[in-house]
């Protein structure tokens, strides 16, 4: 007799072949329950290619979930058994459950952004959970040789980028998110090498382009990000310096900031100059 994990994999493979349609008599919620159970499975085919892809198709492409179903799903995803599961652990496989719980949170927030359905209380709950996750996550590995993508910093950034655009967002949240990004870049543990800086740069680029925060706040934050160049030379300082420099460059080359806003372009160049000890300026 097949166990539930094997049966789920077989069913999701069949659902993928059948264009993500359910057969007569099948229940969406029965599949969701099992997908949540195995959302952090070590097998990348099940976790990433099947469970996440199915959530994407059902949440974004075909809108199979009602508002109430998405609210219920979100309340589970942000709990201590999913997004915050063993938060603070590093070097084990608990990161997979956390990192792959945050991805469907981003999808639900995207649905809310397009057609708001979350209550103020629900939005506050997901905001608090995401900020806690991004500040407390210590396992920052990108790609694992056997288990595939962990990518917690990148996945969390995707959710934060949706969060800041929601109608409930305000200047206070924008500043909290900027602080969380700075903390991630100055993490003292890990130099990012799997384009996490690009995913974080997307958040700040969205803030700028959609005018979610005054430009002065952004320029001050960018200059402040480079303060680590003046720290005592330690491994922590080296990590902060390299991550911040790569982030600044990712943001600078995202668009033509010289034409877009001269002060922003100047702040980016000033920050990069402080961080780049090799520059001859």
C-alpha positions in Angstrom: 0.0 0.0 0.0 1.4 3.4 -0.9 2.2 5.8 1.9 0.7 9.3 1.8 3.9 11.0 0.6 4.3 8.7 -2.4 0.6 8.9 -3.2 0.8 12.7 -3.0 3.7 12.8 -5.4 2.0 10.5 -7.9 -1.2 12.6 -7.7 0.6 15.9 -8.2 2.5 14.5 -11.2 -0.8 13.4 -12.6 -2.4 16.8 -11.9 0.5 18.6 -13.6 -0.1 16.4 -16.7 -3.8 17.2 -16.6 -3.2 21.0 -16.6 -3.7 21.3 -12.8 -7.4 20.2 -13.0 -9.0 18.1 -10.3 -11.0 15.1 -11.3 -14.6 14.6 -10.3 -14.9 13.7 -6.6 -11.4 15.1 -5.7 -11.2 17.8 -3.0 -8.9 20.8 -3.2 -8.6 20.9 0.6 -7.6 17.2 0.8 -4.6 18.0 -1.4 -3.8 21.2 0.4 -3.6 19.4 3.7 -1.0 16.9 2.4 0.9 19.7 0.5 1.2 21.5 3.8 2.4 18.4 5.5 5.2 17.9 3.0 5.9 21.5 2.1 9.5 21.2 3.5 10.2 17.8 2.1 14.0 17.2 1.4 13.2 16.0 -2.1 13.3 19.0 -4.4 11.0 17.4 -6.9 8.2 17.1 -4.4 8.9 20.3 -2.5 9.7 22.7 -5.3 8.7 21.2 -8.7 5.4 19.8 -7.5 4.1 21.4 -4.3 5.2 25.0 -4.9 4.3 24.8 -8.6 0.9 23.5 -7.8 0.3 26.3 -5.2 1.4 28.8 -7.9 -1.0 27.4 -10.5 -3.9 27.2 -8.2 -3.4 30.5 -6.4 -2.3 32.7 -9.4 -3.1 31.1 -12.7 -6.5 29.5 -12.0 -7.8 31.2 -8.8 -9.0 27.9 -7.4 -9.1 29.2 -3.8 -11.9 31.3 -2.3 -11.1 34.2 -0.2 -11.9 32.2 3.0 -9.8 29.3 1.8 -6.8 31.7 1.3 -7.4 33.3 4.7 -7.3 29.8 6.3 -4.3 28.8 4.3 -2.4 31.9 5.3 -3.1 31.4 9.0 -1.5 28.0 8.8 1.5 29.1 6.7 2.6 31.8 9.2 2.4 29.6 12.2 5.1 28.0 14.4 4.9 24.8 12.4 5.6 26.4 9.0 7.1 29.8 8.5 8.5 30.0 12.0 9.3 26.3 12.4 12.5 26.0 14.5 13.3 29.6 13.5 16.9 30.4 14.4 18.2 26.9 13.5 21.0 26.7 10.9 22.7 23.9 9.1 19.8 21.4 9.2 16.8 20.8 7.0 14.3 22.8 9.0 15.1 25.7 6.7 13.3 24.0 3.9 9.9 24.1 5.7 10.4 27.8 6.6 11.6 28.9 3.2 9.0 27.0 1.2 6.2 28.2 3.5 7.1 31.8 2.7 6.6 31.3 -1.1 2.9 30.7 -1.0 2.5 33.5 1.5 3.9 35.8 -1.3 1.3 34.3 -3.7 -1.6 35.0 -1.3 -0.3 38.6 -0.7 -0.2 39.0 -4.5 -3.9 38.0 -4.7 -4.7 40.4 -1.9 -2.8 43.2 -3.6 -4.9 42.6 -6.8 -8.2 42.3 -5.0 -8.1 42.9 -1.2 -9.7 40.3 1.0 -7.6 40.2 4.1 -8.8 41.9 7.3 -6.6 44.5 8.9 -5.9 42.0 11.7 -4.9 39.3 9.2 -2.7 41.7 7.4 -1.0 42.7 10.6 -0.5 39.1 11.5 1.2 38.2 8.3 3.3 41.5 8.5 4.5 40.6 11.9 5.3 37.0 11.0 7.2 38.0 7.9 9.3 40.6 9.7 10.0 38.2 12.5 11.0 35.5 10.0 13.4 37.8 8.0 15.0 39.1 11.2 15.4 35.7 12.9 16.3 33.4 10.0 19.9 32.2 10.5 20.1 29.5 7.8 21.0 31.6 4.8 22.4 28.9 2.4 21.2 29.3 -1.1 21.5 26.0 -3.0 22.0 22.7 -1.2 23.9 20.0 -3.2 21.3 17.2 -2.5 18.1 19.0 -1.4 18.2 21.9 -4.0 17.1 25.4 -3.2 16.8 26.6 0.4 17.2 30.3 -0.5 15.5 31.8 2.6 16.8 35.3 2.1 15.5 35.4 -1.5 12.1 33.7 -0.8 11.5 36.1 2.1 12.4 39.0 -0.1 9.7 38.0 -2.6 7.1 38.0 0.2 8.2 41.4 1.6 8.0 42.9 -1.9 4.4 41.9 -2.1 3.7 43.0 1.5 5.0 46.6 1.0 2.6 47.1 -2.0 -0.6 46.2 -0.2 -3.1 48.9 0.6 -2.5 48.6 4.3 1.2 49.4 4.0 2.4 52.7 5.4 5.7 54.6 5.8 6.3 52.8 9.1 6.2 49.4 7.4 8.5 50.6 4.6 11.1 51.6 7.2 10.8 48.3 9.1 11.4 46.4 5.9 14.4 48.5 5.0 15.8 47.8 8.5 15.1 44.1 7.9 17.0 44.2 4.6 19.9 45.9 6.3 20.0 43.3 9.0 20.0 40.5 6.4 22.8 42.1 4.5 24.8 42.7 7.7 24.0 39.1 8.9 27.5 38.3 10.2 27.2 34.7 8.9 27.0 34.4 5.2 28.1 36.2 2.0 25.3 35.8 -0.5 26.2 34.2 -3.8 22.9 33.1 -5.3 21.5 36.5 -6.4 19.8 37.1 -3.1 21.0 40.7 -3.4 18.9 41.0 -6.6 15.8 39.8 -4.9 16.3 42.3 -2.0 17.0 45.1 -4.5 13.6 44.4 -6.1 12.0 45.5 -2.8 13.8 48.8 -2.7 13.3 49.4 -6.4 9.6 48.9 -6.0 9.5 51.3 -3.1 11.2 53.9 -5.3 9.3 53.4 -8.5 5.9 53.3 -6.8 6.8 56.2 -4.5 5.9 54.2 -1.4 8.5 56.1 0.7 10.0 59.6 0.4 13.2 59.6 -1.6 15.0 61.3 1.3 14.4 58.2 3.5 15.8 56.0 0.8 18.9 58.1 0.2 19.6 58.3 4.0 19.2 54.5 4.3 21.5 53.9 1.3 24.3 56.0 2.8 23.7 54.4 6.2 24.1 51.0 4.7 27.7 51.8 3.8 28.6 52.7 7.4 29.9 49.2 7.8 32.9 50.3 5.8 34.1 52.2 8.9 33.7 49.2 11.3 36.6 47.4 12.8 38.1 44.9 10.4 36.5 41.6 11.4 34.7 38.8 9.6 31.4 40.4 10.5 32.5 43.6 8.8 33.7 41.8 5.7 30.4 40.0 5.3 28.4 43.2 5.8 30.7 45.1 3.4 30.6 42.6 0.5 26.8 42.0 0.8 26.1 45.7 0.9 28.3 46.5 -2.0 26.7 43.8 -4.1 23.3 45.0 -3.1 24.1 48.6 -4.0 25.3 47.5 -7.4 22.3 45.3 -8.0 20.0 48.3 -7.3 22.0 50.8 -9.3 22.0 48.7 -12.5 18.3 47.8 -12.1 17.3 50.9 -14.1 18.7 54.2 -15.3 18.7 56.0 -11.9 20.7 58.9 -13.3 17.7 59.8 -15.4 15.1 58.6 -12.9 16.3 60.6 -9.9 19.7 62.4 -9.6 19.8 62.3 -5.8 19.2 58.6 -5.7 21.9 57.9 -8.3 24.3 60.1 -6.3 23.5 58.3 -3.1 24.1 54.9 -4.7 27.4 56.0 -6.1 28.4 57.5 -2.8 27.5 54.3 -0.9 29.3 52.1 -3.4 32.4 54.4 -3.2 32.5 53.9 0.6 32.2 50.2 0.3 34.6 49.7 -2.6 38.2 49.8 -1.3 39.4 49.1 -4.8 37.9 52.2 -6.4 40.2 54.9 -7.6 38.0 58.0 -7.3 
